[in-house]
């Protein structure tokens, strides 16, 4: 008689495992939804980082050569990148304009790198804002990154 009861309980445990299968299917549905949301958030973050990198690129490109005095600003992040990359800015006297500097791909990758490290609050410091416009923009990026983290980790 006791073996019959124990086998009955064992059968009931098997039925519970069948319910676990339904729960697993529902979890699978939610995991797919969660993965889609995660991919969407990463895409939105990447797009925002791209836009901010383009703005950072533009600020550096605008400020590296002072149009009024026609000299290179040695405190610009773009000047520092040019020196580090071994492609310094130089004045071509025959053409009367500045040449050299890092190539556009390197400048964009560096801009995206700076943007990502600022938005994620890692901030290694190897690329740093030095001019007033760069600092104002960097502060705005830090505020955006802070709001992004608050939205991700503490959704309403």
Secondary structure, DSSP 8 states (H G I E B T S, - for coil): -HHHHHHHHHHHHHHHHHHHHHHHHHHHHHHHHHHHHHHHHHHHHHHHHHHHHHHHHHHHHHHSEETTTTEE-TTSHHHHHHHHHT--EEEETTTTEEEE---HHHHHHHHHHHHHHHHTT---SSS---SHHHHHHHHHHHHHHHHHHHHHHS--
